[in-house]
Amino acid sequence: MPTNFTAGPVRVRVPATSANLGPGFDALGLALGLHDDLAAEVAPAGVQVTVTGQGAGELPDDDRHLVVRAMRATFDVLGGQPGGLSVECVNRIPQARGLGSSSAAIVAGVLLARALVVDGERRLDEPGVLRLAAEIEGHPDNVAPCLLGGFTVAWSEPGGARAVSLPVAVDVRPTVFVPAERGLTATARAALPATVPHADAALTAGRAALLVHALTTAPALLLPATVDRLHQDYRAPGMPGTSALVSELRAAGVAAVVSGAGPSVLALSEPPPSLDAGTDWQIWQLPIDVSGARVARGRLGHAERDPVAAGRKS
């Protein structure tokens, strides 16, 4: 079936995310109120990508850009490639900090491409978007909250990734601590052992189950619910500053975890006013994004082009 493309631009807003949340390794994620705004339209030929904000001057401006790669993969699924593409990215999610910048780019690319195909939504439904985005990313823990919003539980089956989004208790108030240093998911995964002790696996499974209850119903249980023995201790030597801050926060009674693969830190309860994290960290209080990715027609507006907007409080 031939692919027909829409005339004019489409735009998408995608949230930052924090995955794992301690014991929920590769399964649990949370959408945060910090957003990238992107727009794209079909062009006669060539690929042009403009980037403002995070990653400007560093990210590629051609087919190598992750948004374009995700768009190309989606066009392949939908039956054909356009002659060219023009893509505009206003990035606010820090790159390589454990806040889902790559998942946001992938989800944005899949949704932009689908919206540029006349019958894209019919040919690729929401579960299909999740499966494709998770296939591109390699795991669903970040793409699920980015797409669906809120607190998500994601898993993989032979047919691909699936996820559910659950409401979050009103007393959950995320704070992220973002360092200047960057991290790489591949490096963080390489630090993990092939096997873990049965006792550690059993403890972590129980805490992951408790975390679902704590986030949705009983925030008072967040501190014990965020105990992890699967990944954070193994990754600690590669990011000592992150490990030290998590330990300091938890000693003060704050439910703090490594955000994704790090090096950012996520606190699910409010840090004490007396906490002094030093000058190495930017501290942002962020709401939970309950809507997930949002697609609309038209170009980015003036507010959407502001690289420091979109709900961040510092």
PyMOL commands that set and color helices and strands:
alter all, ss='L'
color gray80, all
select helices_A, chain A and resi 66-78+101-116+120-123+126-137+143-148+185-190+198-216+219-225+232-238+240-251
alter helices_A, ss='H'
color red, helices_A
select strands_A, chain A and resi 10-19+28-43+46-53+84-91+151-157+160-166+175-179+256-258+265-267+281-285+294-297
alter strands_A, ss='S'
color yellow, strands_A
deselect
rebuild
show_as cartoon
